[in-house]
Amino acid sequence: MSNALTRFYCTAFLGVEVVASGSLQHVVTTVKDALSDRDLTQLLIFDDSTGKPIDIDFRGKTDEVLKRLGEQFDDSSGTEVNHQTTRRVGRPKLGVVSGEVTLLPRHWEWLKSQPGGASVTLRKLIDEARRAGEQQSTIRESQEATYNFMTAMAGDFHQYEEALRALYAGDLDRFNHFIDDWAPDIRNHVKKLAVNAFSEENV
């Protein structure tokens, strides 16, 4: 059995209700055992990291379904590993690396006047910028996953467009207000996907 199937998390919906959630292996096994072939054709399974639907061929026995998925995920993960290996050839250098920085005189004067001097201040500024960039990246990914799922499952729900605008405006209170009367499982999954979609000051 592919390890990827136990690391890949998803949620299965039949209509507006969750029928299984967890690793892909768990979800596939659960729905295959519990649902009829007719229900399986209407089932929608969503990737918890992207909010996008996953296309699964449920033909045959559970082991056959899992085997096909395992081969599919092993192929894609193998490609990713190869790319990472190509990028990481050689041992990274440890410790401080020197380099040239070109600044105007006023910039140098300000840096030298800071506690710890220019080098310490530059390192702090870079670390703060990296943290801010990582936070923005996390917010964008969460917004995109929420948008993908909402578009697929709640596109015709009451105040769907208003909820989307609140999502991208970073207004958590209005967002929760607009989705409050949605089907409970849909609403709860939207909130789960949107958990990182709002900056800390809006939470």
C-alpha positions in Angstrom: 0.0 0.0 0.0 1.3 3.5 -0.9 2.3 5.6 2.0 1.0 8.6 0.1 -2.5 7.4 0.6 -2.2 7.7 4.4 -0.5 11.1 4.3 -3.0 12.7 1.9 -6.1 14.1 3.7 -9.5 14.6 2.1 -13.2 14.9 2.9 -16.0 13.1 1.1 -19.5 14.6 0.5 -22.7 13.0 -0.6 -25.0 15.9 -1.3 -24.4 18.4 1.5 -23.3 15.9 4.1 -19.9 14.6 5.0 -19.7 10.8 4.8 -16.0 10.3 5.5 -13.0 12.4 6.4 -9.3 11.6 7.0 -6.5 10.0 5.0 -7.3 9.1 1.4 -6.9 5.4 2.2 -9.4 5.7 5.1 -12.0 7.7 3.1 -11.9 5.4 0.0 -12.2 2.3 2.2 -15.0 3.8 4.2 -17.2 5.0 1.3 -16.5 1.9 -0.8 -17.8 -0.4 2.0 -20.7 1.9 3.1 -22.1 3.3 -0.2 -23.9 1.7 -3.2 -22.4 2.0 -6.6 -25.1 4.6 -7.4 -24.1 6.8 -4.4 -20.4 6.5 -5.4 -21.2 8.0 -8.8 -22.6 11.1 -7.0 -19.9 11.3 -4.3 -17.5 14.3 -4.3 -14.1 13.9 -2.5 -12.1 17.1 -1.9 -8.4 17.6 -1.2 -8.2 19.2 2.3 -5.1 21.2 1.3 -6.4 22.7 -2.0 -10.2 22.5 -1.7 -10.3 20.9 -5.2 -12.2 17.7 -6.0 -10.3 14.5 -6.5 -11.3 12.2 -9.4 -11.4 8.6 -8.2 -12.2 5.5 -10.2 -14.3 3.3 -7.8 -14.6 0.3 -10.2 -13.7 -3.1 -8.8 -12.9 -4.1 -5.2 -11.5 -1.8 -2.6 -8.0 -3.2 -2.9 -8.1 -2.6 -6.7 -9.2 1.0 -6.2 -6.4 1.6 -3.6 -3.8 0.0 -5.8 -4.7 2.3 -8.7 -4.6 5.3 -6.5 -1.3 4.2 -4.9 0.3 3.9 -8.4 -1.1 7.3 -9.3 0.2 9.1 -6.2 3.6 7.3 -6.3 4.1 8.5 -9.8 3.4 12.1 -8.9 5.4 12.1 -5.7 8.3 10.4 -7.4 8.4 13.3 -9.9 8.4 15.8 -7.0 11.3 14.0 -5.2 13.3 14.0 -8.4 12.9 17.8 -8.8 13.9 18.4 -5.2 17.0 16.2 -5.6 18.0 18.2 -8.7 17.8 21.4 -6.8 19.6 20.2 -3.7 22.8 18.9 -5.2 25.8 19.3 -2.9 26.0 20.1 0.8 24.8 23.6 1.8 27.3 25.9 3.4 27.1 26.4 7.1 27.6 29.7 9.0 27.8 33.2 7.8 28.1 34.0 4.1 29.5 37.3 3.1 28.2 39.3 0.1 28.0 42.7 -1.3 25.2 45.1 -0.5 24.8 48.4 -2.3 23.1 51.2 -0.3 22.9 54.9 -0.3 24.9 56.8 2.4 21.7 57.6 4.4 20.9 53.9 4.5 24.3 53.0 5.8 24.1 55.8 8.4 20.8 54.6 9.7 22.0 50.9 9.8 25.1 51.8 11.7 23.1 53.8 14.3 20.9 50.7 15.1 21.6 48.5 18.1 24.0 45.8 17.0 25.2 47.6 13.9 24.4 47.1 10.2 24.8 43.4 10.0 22.5 42.6 12.9 19.9 45.0 11.7 19.9 43.7 8.2 19.5 40.1 9.4 16.5 41.2 11.6 14.9 43.1 8.7 15.3 40.1 6.4 13.9 37.7 9.0 10.9 40.0 9.5 10.3 40.2 5.8 10.5 36.4 5.4 8.0 35.9 8.2 5.6 38.5 6.7 6.0 36.8 3.3 5.3 33.3 4.7 2.2 34.6 6.5 0.9 36.2 3.3 1.6 32.9 1.4 -0.3 30.9 4.0 -3.3 33.3 3.8 -3.4 33.1 0.0 -3.3 29.3 0.0 -6.1 29.1 2.6 -8.2 31.7 0.6 -7.7 29.7 -2.6 -8.7 26.4 -1.0 -11.8 28.0 0.6 -12.7 29.5 -2.8 -12.3 26.3 -4.7 -14.5 24.3 -2.3 -17.1 27.1 -2.0 -17.4 27.4 -5.7 -17.9 23.6 -6.1 -20.3 23.1 -3.2 -21.9 26.4 -2.3 -22.0 28.4 -5.5 -25.8 28.7 -5.4 -26.1 29.2 -1.6 -27.6 32.3 -0.1 -25.0 35.1 0.2 -22.3 33.1 -1.5 -20.9 36.2 -3.3 -21.0 38.3 -0.2 -19.1 35.5 1.7 -16.4 35.5 -1.0 -16.0 39.2 -0.9 -15.6 39.0 2.9 -13.1 36.2 2.5 -10.8 38.2 0.2 -11.3 41.4 2.2 -10.0 39.6 5.3 -13.2 40.3 7.3 -13.7 37.2 9.5 -16.9 38.5 11.3 -18.7 39.2 8.1 -17.5 36.0 6.5 -18.9 33.9 9.4 -22.1 35.9 9.3 -22.7 35.2 5.6 -22.2 31.5 5.8 -24.0 31.0 9.1 -27.2 29.6 7.7 -25.5 27.2 5.2 -25.8 23.4 5.4 -23.9 22.6 8.6 -21.4 20.2 7.1 -20.7 22.6 4.2 -20.3 25.5 6.6 -18.0 23.6 9.0 -15.8 22.5 6.2 -15.6 26.0 4.8 -14.5 27.3 8.2 -11.9 24.5 8.4 -10.4 25.5 5.1 -10.5 29.2 5.9 -8.8 28.8 9.3 -5.6 30.5 7.9 -7.3 32.8 5.5 -7.4 35.8 7.8 -4.5 37.8 9.2 -4.0 37.6 13.0 -5.4 41.0 13.7 -8.7 40.0 12.1 -9.0 36.7 14.0 
